[in-house]
Amino acid sequence: MALSRTAEKAAKKIDAALANYDLSDQEKSEILSIIGKSLMKTVEETTEASREAAVICCGPEADLAHKIAEEVERKKIALIANLKALR
């Protein structure tokens, strides 16, 4: 599923969950911002864990570990850019 479709579904679910509360658009925006920042932090932490795993698993093959780590980093940057574009 595309990131934009996933985000759209999540936004609809969040909006429905918040419908019962008397929140201003500003408050809803702040909540969505918090969720977005949390997602980005999770992506960054997961990327770091993946990099560490690559280095541990490919210890003797340091070049391969670095190539894997670089690819993981590129994917992380692309995902964060996509998340930021959804704001």
Secondary structure, DSSP 4 states (H G I P E B T S, - for coil): --HHHHHHHHHHHHHHHHTTS---HHHHHHHHHHHHHHHHHHHHHHHHHHHHHHHHHTTT-HHHHHHHHHHHHHHHHHHHHHHHHT-
